[in-house]
């Protein structure tokens, strides 16, 4: 291996601005998605508790992609 084809890791900064912005963007986007998913889960459990307490016997057919039973 010649000197021209080798790569020295000391030449590249690990924490450059692009890496920092990508990491912050990743954290923010996934936090928003986790927040939305948390409310969907809470709503599903809240409906199960409410319908059980009120003794509602309606059968709800949920074919949406956000149905918690199909996600888990």
C-alpha positions as CSV (number, residue, x, y, z in Angstrom):
1,X,0.0,0.0,0.0
2,X,1.5,3.3,-1.0
3,X,1.3,6.5,0.9
4,X,-1.0,8.1,-1.7
5,X,-3.7,5.4,-1.3
6,X,-3.8,5.3,2.5
7,X,-6.2,7.4,4.6
8,X,-5.2,8.9,7.9
9,X,-8.0,9.3,10.4
10,X,-6.3,12.3,12.0
11,X,-7.0,14.2,8.8
12,X,-10.8,14.0,9.4
13,X,-12.6,15.7,12.3
14,X,-15.1,13.4,14.0
15,X,-17.4,16.0,15.3
16,X,-17.9,18.3,12.3
17,X,-21.0,20.5,11.8
18,X,-22.8,18.2,9.4
19,X,-22.5,15.2,11.7
20,X,-23.9,17.3,14.6
21,X,-26.8,18.7,12.5
22,X,-27.6,15.1,11.3
23,X,-27.6,13.8,14.9
24,X,-29.8,16.6,16.2
25,X,-32.2,16.1,13.2
26,X,-32.4,12.4,13.9
27,X,-33.2,13.0,17.6
28,X,-35.8,15.6,16.9
29,X,-37.6,13.6,14.2
30,X,-37.7,10.4,16.3
31,X,-38.8,12.3,19.4
32,X,-41.8,13.7,17.5
33,X,-42.7,10.3,16.1
34,X,-42.3,8.7,19.6
35,X,-44.6,11.5,21.0
36,X,-47.3,10.8,18.4
37,X,-47.0,7.0,18.9
38,X,-47.3,7.5,22.7
39,X,-50.6,9.3,22.3
40,X,-51.9,6.7,20.0
41,X,-51.1,4.0,22.5
42,X,-52.7,6.0,25.4
43,X,-55.8,6.6,23.3
44,X,-56.1,2.9,22.5
45,X,-55.8,1.9,26.2
46,X,-58.1,4.7,27.3
47,X,-60.8,3.5,24.9
48,X,-60.4,-0.1,26.1
49,X,-60.8,1.0,29.8
50,X,-63.7,3.4,29.0
51,X,-65.6,0.8,26.9
52,X,-65.1,-1.8,29.6
53,X,-66.3,0.5,32.4
54,X,-69.4,1.6,30.5
55,X,-70.0,-1.9,29.3
56,X,-70.2,-0.9,25.7
57,X,-70.6,-4.0,23.6
58,X,-70.1,-2.4,20.2
59,X,-67.6,-4.1,17.9
60,X,-65.2,-1.6,16.4
61,X,-63.5,-2.7,13.2
62,X,-60.4,-0.6,12.7
63,X,-58.7,-1.2,9.4
64,X,-56.3,1.8,9.6
65,X,-52.6,1.5,9.6
66,X,-52.3,3.1,13.0
67,X,-54.3,0.3,14.8
68,X,-52.2,-0.6,17.8
69,X,-53.3,-4.3,17.6
70,X,-51.9,-4.6,14.1
71,X,-48.7,-2.8,15.0
72,X,-47.8,-4.9,18.0
